């Protein structure tokens, strides 16, 4: 999403605001196929979802929310409290994606070791065999616990994120904590811990915790005049109907 937003907001090389609905939120056959191939499900393949998962409604999002990075990367500067389109407001939708992810890990239908109320947040990270984008579905749940999943979700579920933070540090910190914070992921199933710090996942932890504490990064980004002008353009757009 953030790529489209920055393109719309550019003062010198902007794209038309209509591309948000013809591109990012497209309901074209091409877009439907892309989303269903990603999630192995037709839920959300029209961008709109409309189903309820683990008791939480999901207005937009692939499958039952997808990896948690969908609620992090695009929203480190873009404040989801003030990001709305024709389909949803993104703070509420992102919070529900995080809640679905949390409840899935608590229920733990695949019976992975370590999952629970203080160890949750399936997302993209290093793994015992390769990098993968985990999500709360059986086919994409590989049993690895990724600290950035819960910790970058502080703005959405602060108490649940703090429980995970304390668990990772106090109970797993002997092998999970290092010079740059938490290692990327670990798997109790495989008695494995990543040996890398991944900036792609470290940054959302730092930024989103600060956004929860003070809103600093959100304020800086949203106070920019080019961002204000671009979001105003987007607010005037309507969904593209494609046959």
Buried (B, 14 or more C-beta within 10 A) or exposed (E): BEEBBBBBBEEEEBBEBBBBBBBBBBBBEEBBEBBBEBBEBEBBBBBBBEEEBBEBBBBBBBBBBBBBBBBBBBBBBBBBBEBBBBBBBBBBBBBBBBBBBBBBBBEBEBEBBBBBEBBBBBBBBBBBEEEBBBBBBEEBBBBBBBBBBBBBBBBBBEEBBBBBBEBBBEEBEEEBBEEEBBBBBBBBBBEBBBEEBBEEBBBBBBBBBBBBEEBEBBEEBBEEEBBEBBBEBBEEBEBBEEE
